[in-house]
C-alpha cells in the first residue's frame, strides 16, 4: 500500500524459486485476497507448487505461468523476486545452471512497465543486479527496513497479550510458543506481513 497506494487491482509477477520460497506462497494468498492478477516466472523445476496454484485459482485468483520474464515485466505493476536457493540442490551443477536464468537488471527494468515496483525478501545473490539499486521503484531496502518494525509490532502484540493473560492467570504457557503459534496460524503469515508493504 505504501508503494502503490492500494493493495488491489495490480498485476504482480513472482520470479525465481517459487517452489521452496516461503514468502511467495503466503504472498500469493494475500494478493488473491485483494483481487490482483499474478504471473509466475520460474524454471520448470522451481514452479509454484500445483496445490498452491490450484488453491489460489479456487479462490478466484487470476494466474498466468510463463518463462518469458521480459513480457511479464512489460505488464506488471510489481515484481517480487526471490533467490534460487543453493541449499535446495543436491547437485551443484543443477544449481549453477538455474541460478542465472532470471536476472533483473537496469536494461530489463527500462523496458518494463513504467513505474514498476521491485520487491525482494533479501538476501539477494545475483538475481537483482546492483545497477537497479538506484532505480526509484527498487523498494527492497525500504521493504527490509519496514519489515523490522512490523516484526517488532507483532512481537509486542503477542507478548502483551501473553502478559495480560498471565497476570489474570487465564492461561500459562511459554511466551515464545505463543509467538510462534500466532505466526503459524495467521492467515497471511508473518513472512507476508513482514516482507510485503505495497
Backbone as a chain_set.jsonl record, in Angstrom:
{"seq": "XXXXXXXXXXXXXXXXXXXXXXXXXXXXXXXXXXXXXXXXXXXXXXXXXXXXXXXXXXXXXXXXXXXXXXXXXXXXXXXXXXXXXXXXXXXXXXXXXXXXXXXXXXXXXXXXXXXXXXXXXXXXXXXXXXXXXXXXXXXXXXXXXXXXXXXXXXXXXXXXXXXXXXXXXXXXXXXXXXXXXXXXXXXXXXXXXXXXXX", "coords": {"N": [[0.832, -1.194, 0.0], [1.945, 1.232, 0.777], [3.771, 1.732, -1.256], [2.259, 1.645, -3.631], [-0.21, 2.76, -3.13], [-2.564, 1.331, -2.929], [-3.756, -1.999, -2.196], [-4.991, -3.512, -4.058], [-5.989, -4.515, -7.439], [-3.694, -4.787, -9.02], [-1.123, -6.055, -11.256], [0.921, -8.605, -10.446], [4.091, -9.916, -10.588], [5.812, -12.855, -9.846], [9.052, -13.984, -9.357], [11.607, -16.42, -9.732], [12.6, -18.756, -7.264], [9.928, -20.404, -6.822], [8.98, -22.691, -5.825], [10.209, -23.521, -3.371], [10.368, -21.15, -1.988], [9.237, -19.565, 0.785], [8.08, -17.074, 1.227], [6.806, -16.342, -1.166], [4.683, -18.078, -1.294], [2.908, -17.411, 0.865], [2.513, -14.733, 0.219], [1.226, -14.947, -2.223], [-1.335, -15.786, -1.428], [-2.185, -13.497, -0.039], [-2.216, -11.606, -2.127], [-4.216, -12.729, -3.688], [-6.446, -12.355, -2.049], [-6.938, -9.669, -2.408], [-7.656, -9.398, -5.03], [-5.717, -9.295, -7.107], [-3.983, -9.794, -10.204], [-1.802, -12.493, -10.903], [1.424, -13.355, -12.061], [3.499, -16.02, -12.67], [6.88, -16.64, -12.844], [9.39, -18.81, -13.446], [12.037, -21.335, -13.357], [11.244, -24.585, -14.724], [11.683, -26.618, -12.855], [11.339, -25.314, -10.485], [8.808, -24.334, -10.136], [5.761, -22.785, -8.889], [4.177, -24.678, -6.386], [1.774, -27.07, -7.431], [-0.494, -27.579, -5.854], [-0.797, -25.213, -4.434], [-1.154, -23.317, -6.476], [-3.547, -24.329, -7.58], [-5.259, -24.037, -5.371], [-5.231, -21.248, -5.041], [-6.435, -20.491, -7.45], [-8.938, -21.622, -7.046], [-9.925, -19.871, -5.247], [-10.534, -17.772, -6.769], [-8.454, -16.393, -7.948], [-6.625, -14.859, -10.583], [-4.283, -16.324, -12.565], [-1.23, -16.572, -14.292], [1.2, -18.556, -15.875], [4.519, -18.479, -16.949], [7.579, -18.469, -18.903], [8.686, -16.256, -19.842], [10.203, -13.617, -18.917], [10.665, -10.923, -19.661], [8.363, -10.213, -21.1], [6.445, -10.553, -19.085], [7.208, -8.545, -17.265], [6.596, -6.32, -18.74], [3.924, -5.857, -18.411], [3.479, -5.677, -15.746], [2.796, -4.31, -12.51], [4.105, -4.679, -10.183], [7.003, -6.464, -9.239], [8.042, -9.339, -7.661], [10.832, -10.684, -6.444], [12.717, -13.635, -5.867], [15.519, -15.412, -4.514], [17.315, -18.11, -6.099], [17.702, -20.928, -4.262], [20.611, -22.206, -3.126], [20.996, -24.229, -1.22], [18.938, -25.995, -1.593], [19.568, -27.77, -3.558], [20.891, -30.885, -4.466], [22.696, -31.479, -6.396], [25.305, -29.558, -7.377], [25.854, -28.615, -9.951], [23.378, -28.441, -11.164], [22.204, -26.369, -9.73], [23.928, -24.254, -10.509], [23.239, -24.109, -13.168], [20.627, -23.176, -13.114], [20.569, -20.833, -11.544], [21.164, -18.365, -12.78], [19.153, -17.854, -14.602], [17.013, -16.011, -14.497], [17.5, -12.803, -14.231], [17.183, -9.647, -12.899], [17.941, -6.691, -14.306], [19.105, -3.299, -14.956], [18.672, -2.63, -17.639], [16.591, -4.339, -18.335], [14.588, -3.422, -16.626], [14.253, -0.87, -17.636], [12.832, -1.446, -19.894], [10.519, -2.391, -18.911], [7.116, -2.137, -17.591], [6.165, 1.201, -17.023], [7.023, 2.692, -13.951], [7.15, 0.399, -12.432], [7.36, -1.538, -9.462], [9.878, -2.988, -7.485], [10.338, -5.765, -5.486], [11.907, -7.733, -2.919], [12.674, -10.373, -0.692], [15.16, -10.515, 0.458], [18.166, -12.125, 1.684], [19.851, -11.137, -1.342], [21.346, -12.802, -4.145], [22.486, -12.891, -7.001], [20.305, -12.241, -8.446], [19.047, -9.819, -8.684], [20.47, -7.215, -10.221], [23.051, -4.967, -9.141], [22.923, -2.555, -10.433], [20.347, -1.784, -10.424], [19.723, -0.771, -8.001], [19.614, 2.025, -7.578], [17.329, 2.747, -8.847], [14.185, 4.299, -8.762], [11.892, 2.795, -8.163], [12.895, 0.583, -6.899], [12.275, -1.15, -4.25], [13.19, -2.856, -2.301], [15.09, -2.432, -0.223], [13.785, -0.563, 1.388], [11.628, -2.144, 1.993], [12.811, -4.199, 3.567], [13.663, -2.627, 5.724], [11.213, -1.638, 6.747], [10.075, -4.062, 7.426], [11.351, -4.819, 9.768], [10.14, -3.209, 11.757], [7.52, -4.071, 11.573], [7.75, -6.723, 12.451], [8.6, -6.209, 15.069], [6.296, -4.97, 16.076], [4.431, -7.06, 15.879], [5.553, -8.94, 17.668], [5.375, -7.435, 20.012], [2.569, -7.15, 20.301], [1.81, -9.844, 20.677], [3.285, -10.616, 22.953], [2.367, -8.752, 24.846], [-0.272, -9.574, 24.969], [0.137, -12.133, 26.007], [1.24, -11.469, 28.534], [-0.915, -10.136, 29.683], [-2.81, -12.223, 29.941], [-1.325, -13.929, 31.53], [-1.033, -12.432, 33.854], [-3.678, -12.398, 34.691], [-4.017, -15.026, 35.067], [-5.259, -16.61, 33.164], [-4.231, -18.308, 31.327], [-1.363, -20.436, 31.205], [1.623, -20.475, 29.697], [4.506, -20.829, 27.612], [5.854, -17.788, 26.498], [7.156, -17.623, 24.034], [6.32, -19.837, 22.644], [3.712, -19.059, 22.31], [4.105, -16.825, 20.631], [5.177, -18.053, 18.293], [3.102, -19.762, 17.667], [1.091, -17.934, 17.066], [2.257, -16.764, 14.82], [2.298, -18.911, 13.013], [-0.392, -19.523, 12.669], [-1.57, -17.34, 11.594], [-3.435, -16.054, 8.893], [-2.299, -14.792, 6.601], [0.356, -15.06, 7.186], [3.542, -14.476, 8.769], [5.701, -13.936, 7.136], [4.629, -12.827, 4.856], [3.47, -10.541, 6.024], [5.681, -9.213, 7.089], [7.4, -8.895, 4.949], [6.069, -7.649, 2.955], [4.798, -4.646, 1.732], [2.908, -2.992, 0.163]], "CA": [[0.0, 0.0, 0.0], [2.802, 2.411, 0.857], [4.426, 1.945, -2.543], [1.317, 1.754, -4.746], [-1.43, 3.455, -2.751], [-3.634, 0.364, -2.684], [-3.322, -3.395, -2.284], [-5.784, -4.229, -5.059], [-6.012, -4.095, -8.834], [-2.361, -4.808, -9.621], [-0.552, -7.273, -11.824], [2.108, -8.887, -9.645], [4.892, -11.022, -11.109], [6.697, -13.543, -8.904], [10.177, -14.501, -10.14], [12.675, -17.139, -9.032], [12.303, -20.04, -6.634], [8.542, -20.377, -6.365], [8.697, -23.989, -5.21], [10.662, -23.568, -1.983], [10.329, -19.825, -1.371], [8.08, -19.447, 1.68], [7.427, -15.767, 1.129], [5.918, -16.269, -2.329], [3.472, -18.851, -1.018], [1.987, -16.606, 1.676], [2.202, -13.51, -0.52], [0.223, -15.312, -3.226], [-2.65, -15.765, -0.781], [-2.54, -12.105, 0.229], [-2.556, -10.974, -3.399], [-5.516, -13.274, -4.107], [-7.482, -11.715, -1.228], [-7.189, -8.317, -2.898], [-8.04, -9.417, -6.435], [-4.621, -8.98, -8.02], [-3.561, -10.824, -11.154], [-0.444, -12.951, -10.608], [2.186, -14.032, -13.11], [4.575, -16.808, -12.073], [8.009, -16.846, -13.751], [10.413, -19.614, -12.769], [12.428, -22.558, -14.069], [10.248, -25.655, -14.548], [11.965, -27.382, -11.632], [11.068, -24.493, -9.3], [7.493, -23.714, -10.282], [4.869, -22.735, -7.734], [3.546, -25.988, -6.21], [0.462, -27.178, -8.072], [-1.582, -27.484, -4.877], [-0.989, -23.796, -4.098], [-1.749, -22.684, -7.657], [-4.943, -24.778, -7.667], [-5.998, -23.426, -4.272], [-5.393, -19.828, -5.361], [-7.451, -20.392, -8.516], [-10.248, -21.949, -6.46], [-10.338, -18.666, -4.519], [-10.846, -16.746, -7.76], [-7.262, -15.671, -8.408], [-6.215, -14.978, -11.985], [-2.87, -16.7, -12.546], [-0.586, -16.933, -15.558], [2.541, -19.108, -15.698], [5.296, -18.251, -18.161], [9.029, -18.391, -18.719], [9.081, -15.029, -20.54], [10.305, -12.563, -17.909], [10.548, -9.602, -20.284], [6.944, -9.993, -21.393], [5.743, -10.408, -17.804], [7.517, -7.233, -16.689], [6.001, -5.26, -19.565], [2.534, -5.64, -17.989], [3.421, -5.8, -14.279], [2.934, -3.146, -11.633], [5.011, -5.087, -9.11], [7.708, -7.737, -9.422], [8.562, -9.859, -6.394], [11.935, -11.554, -6.854], [13.342, -14.444, -4.823], [16.748, -16.059, -4.958], [17.368, -19.558, -6.249], [18.372, -21.317, -3.021], [21.644, -23.228, -3.334], [20.861, -25.324, -0.26], [17.868, -26.899, -2.036], [20.065, -28.624, -4.639], [21.893, -31.905, -4.164], [23.677, -31.412, -7.48], [25.746, -28.171, -7.563], [25.789, -28.247, -11.37], [21.98, -28.075, -11.439], [22.044, -25.022, -9.17], [24.651, -23.312, -11.367], [22.502, -23.994, -14.422], [19.37, -22.46, -12.921], [20.641, -19.6, -10.748], [21.243, -17.143, -13.573], [18.128, -17.818, -15.653], [16.19, -14.803, -14.416], [18.21, -11.729, -13.535], [16.603, -8.322, -13.118], [18.968, -5.649, -14.416], [18.545, -1.984, -15.304], [18.199, -2.656, -19.028], [15.288, -5.009, -18.318], [13.646, -2.518, -15.958], [13.984, 0.241, -18.555], [11.862, -1.932, -20.882], [9.34, -2.864, -18.172], [6.031, -1.174, -17.436], [6.614, 2.403, -16.322], [6.673, 2.775, -12.537], [7.143, -0.921, -11.79], [7.982, -1.622, -8.141], [10.642, -4.23, -7.335], [10.425, -6.243, -4.105], [12.738, -8.924, -2.703], [12.749, -10.59, 0.757], [16.573, -10.466, 0.831], [19.296, -11.57, 0.943], [19.918, -11.458, -2.765], [22.625, -13.339, -4.61], [22.73, -12.07, -8.189], [19.051, -12.205, -9.2], [18.811, -8.406, -8.981], [21.764, -6.566, -10.427], [23.23, -3.764, -8.318], [22.616, -1.345, -11.2], [18.93, -1.48, -10.201], [19.57, -0.237, -6.643], [19.281, 3.45, -7.552], [16.045, 2.938, -9.526], [13.213, 4.805, -7.787], [10.948, 1.745, -7.792], [13.568, -0.52, -6.193], [11.748, -0.968, -2.892], [13.591, -3.96, -1.423], [15.747, -1.971, 1.003], [12.702, 0.007, 2.2], [10.866, -3.318, 2.424], [13.531, -4.825, 4.681], [13.639, -1.674, 6.833], [9.87, -1.64, 7.328], [9.818, -5.386, 7.981], [11.851, -4.832, 11.141], [9.143, -2.613, 12.642], [6.344, -4.948, 11.567], [8.04, -7.848, 13.35], [8.595, -5.684, 16.438], [4.9, -4.747, 16.462], [3.808, -8.373, 16.083], [6.06, -9.492, 18.928], [4.81, -6.643, 21.101], [1.164, -7.53, 20.464], [1.696, -11.199, 21.211], [3.82, -10.661, 24.316], [1.427, -8.028, 25.708], [-1.415, -10.472, 25.144], [0.585, -13.185, 26.923], [1.382, -10.914, 29.88], [-2.261, -9.871, 30.188], [-3.401, -13.491, 30.361], [-0.526, -14.462, 32.633], [-1.396, -11.655, 35.037], [-5.024, -12.823, 35.084], [-3.936, -16.482, 35.211], [-6.212, -17.272, 32.278], [-3.505, -19.459, 30.791], [0.06, -20.456, 31.492], [2.369, -21.079, 28.592], [5.742, -20.148, 27.262], [5.515, -16.701, 25.573], [7.704, -17.842, 22.7], [5.402, -20.77, 21.987], [2.582, -18.228, 21.908], [4.535, -16.035, 19.48], [5.29, -18.888, 17.098], [1.76, -20.244, 17.369], [0.423, -16.825, 16.397], [2.849, -16.601, 13.495], [1.946, -20.029, 12.147], [-1.822, -19.609, 12.413], [-2.013, -16.146, 10.883], [-3.828, -16.44, 7.524], [-1.345, -14.336, 5.592], [1.702, -15.481, 7.581], [4.425, -13.37, 9.121], [6.592, -13.571, 6.037], [3.877, -11.882, 4.051], [3.301, -9.297, 6.745], [6.933, -8.5, 7.304], [8.129, -8.625, 3.714], [5.221, -7.039, 1.952], [4.189, -3.4, 2.164], [2.52, -2.217, -1.012]], "C": [[0.873, 1.254, 0.0], [3.419, 2.738, -0.497], [3.438, 2.264, -3.661], [0.01, 2.454, -4.402], [-2.6, 2.545, -2.436], [-3.075, -1.043, -2.802], [-4.008, -4.134, -3.427], [-5.594, -3.678, -6.468], [-4.676, -4.083, -9.538], [-2.1, -6.117, -10.358], [0.785, -7.474, -11.135], [2.823, -10.098, -10.226], [5.806, -11.545, -10.013], [7.793, -14.215, -9.722], [11.148, -15.258, -9.243], [12.239, -18.487, -8.512], [10.902, -20.0, -6.037], [8.138, -21.687, -5.692], [9.019, -23.986, -3.719], [10.545, -22.228, -1.255], [9.077, -19.63, -0.529], [7.341, -18.128, 1.493], [6.471, -15.699, -0.048], [4.626, -17.037, -2.095], [2.468, -18.0, -0.237], [1.59, -15.322, 0.955], [1.168, -13.778, -1.608], [-1.183, -15.269, -2.648], [-3.1, -14.335, -0.475], [-2.964, -11.404, -1.052], [-3.91, -11.461, -3.912], [-6.661, -12.618, -3.334], [-7.888, -10.358, -1.786], [-7.426, -8.26, -4.403], [-6.964, -8.999, -7.414], [-4.385, -10.129, -8.994], [-2.125, -11.195, -10.816], [0.156, -13.657, -11.812], [3.355, -14.728, -12.428], [5.642, -17.088, -13.123], [9.093, -17.6, -12.993], [10.87, -20.738, -13.676], [11.393, -23.65, -13.79], [10.438, -26.401, -13.237], [11.584, -26.623, -10.364], [9.735, -23.759, -9.397], [6.728, -23.695, -8.956], [4.202, -24.103, -7.597], [2.111, -26.002, -6.74], [-0.683, -27.038, -7.076], [-1.846, -26.035, -4.462], [-1.645, -23.074, -5.259], [-3.227, -23.045, -7.769], [-5.795, -24.131, -6.578], [-6.244, -21.946, -4.536], [-6.463, -19.638, -6.431], [-8.848, -20.683, -7.971], [-10.804, -20.773, -5.658], [-10.596, -17.497, -5.471], [-9.656, -15.982, -8.297], [-7.007, -15.917, -9.891], [-4.707, -15.191, -12.007], [-2.408, -17.065, -13.945], [0.801, -17.472, -15.228], [3.288, -18.98, -17.017], [6.781, -18.356, -17.853], [9.582, -17.133, -19.379], [9.071, -13.85, -19.565], [10.079, -11.181, -18.508], [9.085, -9.257, -20.568], [6.155, -9.772, -20.109], [5.973, -9.021, -17.211], [6.876, -6.093, -17.473], [4.56, -4.951, -19.157], [2.382, -5.607, -16.467], [3.574, -4.463, -13.568], [3.985, -3.405, -10.559], [5.706, -6.369, -9.527], [8.325, -8.114, -8.08], [9.574, -10.945, -6.739], [12.443, -12.342, -5.65], [14.592, -15.104, -5.388], [16.526, -17.543, -5.199], [18.236, -20.055, -5.098], [19.325, -22.496, -3.237], [21.428, -24.457, -2.444], [19.768, -26.327, -0.636], [18.34, -27.917, -3.081], [21.099, -29.621, -4.142], [23.028, -31.851, -5.175], [24.078, -29.954, -7.715], [25.656, -27.703, -9.014], [24.377, -27.805, -11.753], [21.685, -26.671, -10.913], [22.699, -23.985, -10.074], [23.9, -23.069, -12.672], [21.264, -23.099, -14.267], [19.515, -21.064, -12.323], [20.654, -18.317, -11.569], [20.188, -17.008, -14.649], [17.336, -16.52, -15.665], [16.895, -13.767, -13.556], [17.563, -10.401, -13.916], [17.751, -7.323, -13.162], [18.319, -4.356, -14.904], [17.999, -1.957, -16.726], [16.809, -3.285, -19.104], [14.222, -4.111, -17.686], [13.293, -1.344, -16.86], [12.973, -0.145, -19.631], [10.563, -2.407, -20.226], [8.264, -1.784, -18.138], [6.509, 0.003, -16.595], [6.115, 2.392, -14.873], [6.64, 1.449, -11.806], [7.902, -0.869, -10.46], [8.653, -2.983, -7.996], [10.777, -4.558, -5.851], [11.284, -7.498, -4.054], [12.841, -9.131, -1.194], [14.17, -10.485, 1.316], [16.953, -11.677, 1.692], [19.229, -11.945, -0.539], [21.275, -12.076, -3.058], [23.011, -12.512, -5.831], [21.473, -11.945, -9.037], [18.542, -10.794, -9.45], [20.174, -7.748, -9.063], [21.851, -5.293, -9.581], [22.953, -2.478, -9.097], [21.136, -0.959, -11.099], [18.737, -0.735, -8.876], [19.182, 1.237, -6.595], [18.003, 3.771, -8.336], [14.998, 3.297, -8.471], [12.247, 3.724, -7.294], [11.581, 0.54, -7.123], [13.242, -0.381, -4.71], [12.273, -1.986, -1.895], [14.327, -3.519, -0.176], [14.726, -1.32, 1.943], [11.855, -1.123, 2.798], [11.515, -3.978, 3.643], [13.496, -3.929, 5.922], [12.278, -1.703, 7.53], [9.53, -2.976, 7.976], [10.278, -5.504, 9.421], [10.784, -4.329, 12.103], [7.858, -3.434, 12.679], [6.566, -6.121, 12.515], [8.053, -7.396, 14.812], [7.159, -5.501, 16.937], [4.19, -6.07, 16.733], [4.257, -8.998, 17.402], [5.471, -8.755, 20.126], [3.356, -7.024, 21.365], [1.019, -8.889, 21.131], [2.169, -11.259, 22.658], [2.913, -9.898, 25.282], [0.201, -8.886, 25.99], [-1.067, -11.582, 26.135], [0.639, -12.654, 28.356], [0.025, -10.617, 30.508], [-2.882, -11.159, 30.722], [-2.631, -14.111, 31.531], [-0.899, -13.76, 33.936], [-2.755, -12.103, 35.582], [-5.135, -14.335, 35.247], [-4.948, -17.217, 34.314], [-5.549, -18.368, 31.459], [-2.046, -19.331, 31.175], [0.757, -21.172, 30.351], [3.634, -20.276, 28.37], [5.427, -19.038, 26.258], [6.046, -16.931, 24.168], [6.896, -18.874, 21.929], [4.188, -19.992, 21.492], [2.923, -17.421, 20.663], [4.544, -16.89, 18.228], [3.945, -19.476, 16.703], [0.988, -19.177, 16.609], [0.94, -16.671, 14.978], [2.378, -17.689, 12.537], [0.465, -20.095, 11.826], [-2.368, -18.383, 11.708], [-2.295, -16.492, 9.43], [-2.793, -16.023, 6.493], [0.082, -14.711, 5.938], [2.597, -14.297, 7.876], [5.334, -12.984, 7.986], [5.901, -12.6, 5.107], [3.827, -10.536, 4.757], [4.6, -8.522, 6.828], [7.639, -8.127, 6.011], [7.328, -7.809, 2.709], [4.658, -5.743, 2.478], [3.85, -2.563, 0.952], [1.847, -0.947, -0.567]], "O": [[0.574, 2.223, -0.697], [3.571, 3.91, -0.841], [3.742, 3.065, -4.544], [-0.8, 2.716, -5.292], [-3.534, 2.953, -1.745], [-2.04, -1.256, -3.434], [-3.641, -5.268, -3.733], [-5.118, -2.561, -6.671], [-4.535, -3.423, -10.568], [-2.754, -7.133, -10.124], [1.674, -6.627, -11.222], [2.239, -11.175, -10.345], [6.488, -10.775, -9.337], [7.501, -14.937, -10.676], [11.475, -14.811, -8.143], [11.595, -19.264, -9.217], [10.718, -19.608, -4.884], [7.081, -21.774, -5.067], [8.198, -24.399, -2.901], [10.616, -22.187, -0.027], [7.975, -19.539, -1.069], [6.115, -18.077, 1.591], [5.422, -15.062, 0.053], [3.584, -16.678, -2.643], [1.309, -17.884, -0.636], [0.449, -14.874, 1.071], [0.325, -12.925, -1.884], [-2.112, -14.78, -3.29], [-4.275, -14.008, -0.639], [-3.964, -10.686, -1.064], [-4.664, -10.689, -4.504], [-7.723, -12.356, -3.899], [-9.04, -9.944, -1.655], [-7.4, -7.178, -4.99], [-7.268, -8.407, -8.45], [-4.566, -11.295, -8.645], [-1.318, -10.328, -10.483], [-0.505, -14.444, -12.489], [4.115, -14.097, -11.693], [5.363, -17.691, -14.159], [9.647, -17.093, -12.017], [10.193, -21.071, -14.648], [10.743, -23.64, -12.745], [9.465, -26.775, -12.582], [11.513, -27.214, -9.286], [9.56, -22.691, -8.81], [7.005, -24.47, -8.041], [3.708, -24.641, -8.588], [1.343, -25.066, -6.521], [-1.719, -26.454, -7.394], [-2.985, -25.67, -4.172], [-2.586, -22.305, -5.062], [-4.065, -22.179, -8.022], [-6.927, -23.721, -6.836], [-7.339, -21.443, -4.285], [-7.295, -18.737, -6.334], [-9.825, -20.061, -8.388], [-12.008, -20.691, -5.419], [-10.844, -16.374, -5.033], [-9.832, -15.012, -9.035], [-7.155, -17.034, -10.386], [-3.945, -14.35, -11.53], [-3.096, -17.77, -14.683], [1.503, -16.905, -14.391], [2.762, -19.327, -18.074], [7.191, -18.334, -16.692], [10.797, -16.956, -19.467], [8.056, -13.171, -19.408], [9.375, -10.359, -17.922], [8.636, -8.141, -20.303], [5.291, -8.897, -20.054], [5.039, -8.394, -16.712], [6.641, -5.017, -16.923], [4.03, -3.9, -19.515], [1.263, -5.517, -15.961], [4.366, -3.609, -13.965], [4.659, -2.488, -10.09], [5.082, -7.261, -10.101], [9.03, -7.324, -7.453], [9.212, -11.998, -7.263], [12.584, -11.798, -4.555], [14.702, -15.323, -6.595], [15.657, -18.159, -4.583], [19.39, -19.642, -4.974], [18.901, -23.622, -3.494], [21.655, -25.588, -2.873], [19.693, -27.404, -0.045], [17.59, -28.823, -3.447], [22.066, -29.247, -3.477], [24.178, -32.141, -4.849], [23.261, -29.178, -8.212], [25.409, -26.525, -9.273], [24.205, -26.902, -12.571], [21.002, -25.884, -11.568], [22.099, -22.952, -10.373], [23.922, -21.965, -13.215], [20.906, -22.358, -15.182], [18.673, -20.199, -12.566], [20.194, -17.28, -11.091], [20.3, -16.146, -15.521], [17.023, -15.991, -16.732], [16.888, -13.84, -12.327], [17.418, -10.077, -15.094], [18.451, -7.13, -12.168], [17.13, -4.328, -15.224], [16.973, -1.328, -16.985], [15.951, -2.815, -19.852], [13.089, -4.054, -18.163], [12.155, -0.873, -16.85], [12.329, 0.725, -20.216], [9.617, -2.782, -20.918], [8.477, -0.662, -18.598], [7.178, -0.18, -15.578], [4.944, 2.121, -14.607], [6.154, 1.376, -10.678], [8.952, -0.234, -10.356], [8.068, -4.01, -8.342], [11.261, -3.746, -5.062], [11.376, -8.238, -5.034], [13.073, -8.164, -0.468], [14.349, -10.377, 2.529], [16.083, -12.206, 2.383], [18.623, -12.947, -0.917], [22.231, -11.891, -2.305], [23.77, -11.549, -5.719], [21.551, -11.585, -10.212], [17.702, -10.583, -10.325], [20.933, -7.729, -8.093], [20.843, -4.629, -9.338], [22.768, -1.421, -8.494], [20.724, 0.073, -11.627], [17.687, -0.131, -8.659], [18.491, 1.659, -5.668], [17.637, 4.938, -8.472], [14.935, 2.67, -7.414], [11.835, 3.742, -6.135], [10.888, -0.428, -6.808], [13.861, 0.413, -4.003], [11.844, -1.983, -0.741], [14.205, -4.177, 0.857], [14.796, -1.507, 3.158], [11.428, -1.058, 3.951], [10.841, -4.277, 4.629], [13.321, -4.416, 7.038], [12.204, -1.784, 8.756], [8.788, -3.024, 8.956], [9.661, -6.216, 10.214], [10.543, -4.942, 13.143], [7.183, -3.484, 13.707], [5.678, -6.474, 13.29], [7.573, -8.113, 15.691], [6.846, -5.835, 18.08], [3.437, -6.189, 17.699], [3.439, -9.521, 18.16], [5.112, -9.37, 21.13], [2.956, -7.2, 22.515], [0.207, -9.062, 22.039], [1.522, -11.885, 23.497], [2.708, -10.339, 26.413], [-0.301, -8.917, 27.114], [-1.875, -11.929, 26.996], [0.148, -13.301, 29.281], [-0.171, -10.817, 31.707], [-3.419, -11.18, 31.829], [-3.221, -14.739, 32.41], [-1.06, -14.395, 34.978], [-2.949, -12.176, 36.796], [-6.212, -14.86, 35.53], [-5.428, -18.298, 34.656], [-6.227, -19.26, 30.95], [-1.559, -18.232, 31.44], [0.496, -22.346, 30.087], [3.79, -19.173, 28.894], [4.785, -19.314, 25.244], [5.437, -16.473, 23.201], [6.794, -18.8, 20.705], [3.694, -20.234, 20.391], [2.116, -17.341, 19.737], [3.98, -16.498, 17.207], [3.681, -19.667, 15.516], [0.311, -19.474, 15.625], [0.164, -16.473, 14.044], [2.091, -17.409, 11.373], [0.089, -20.669, 10.803], [-3.517, -18.387, 11.267], [-1.48, -17.157, 8.79], [-2.444, -16.805, 5.609], [0.947, -14.683, 5.062], [2.427, -13.227, 7.292], [5.71, -11.818, 7.87], [6.519, -11.652, 4.622], [4.111, -9.503, 4.149], [4.612, -7.304, 6.654], [8.392, -7.154, 5.973], [7.878, -7.333, 1.716], [4.089, -5.723, 3.57], [4.458, -1.514, 0.741], [1.437, -0.14, -1.402]]}, "num_chains": 1, "name": "protein.A"}
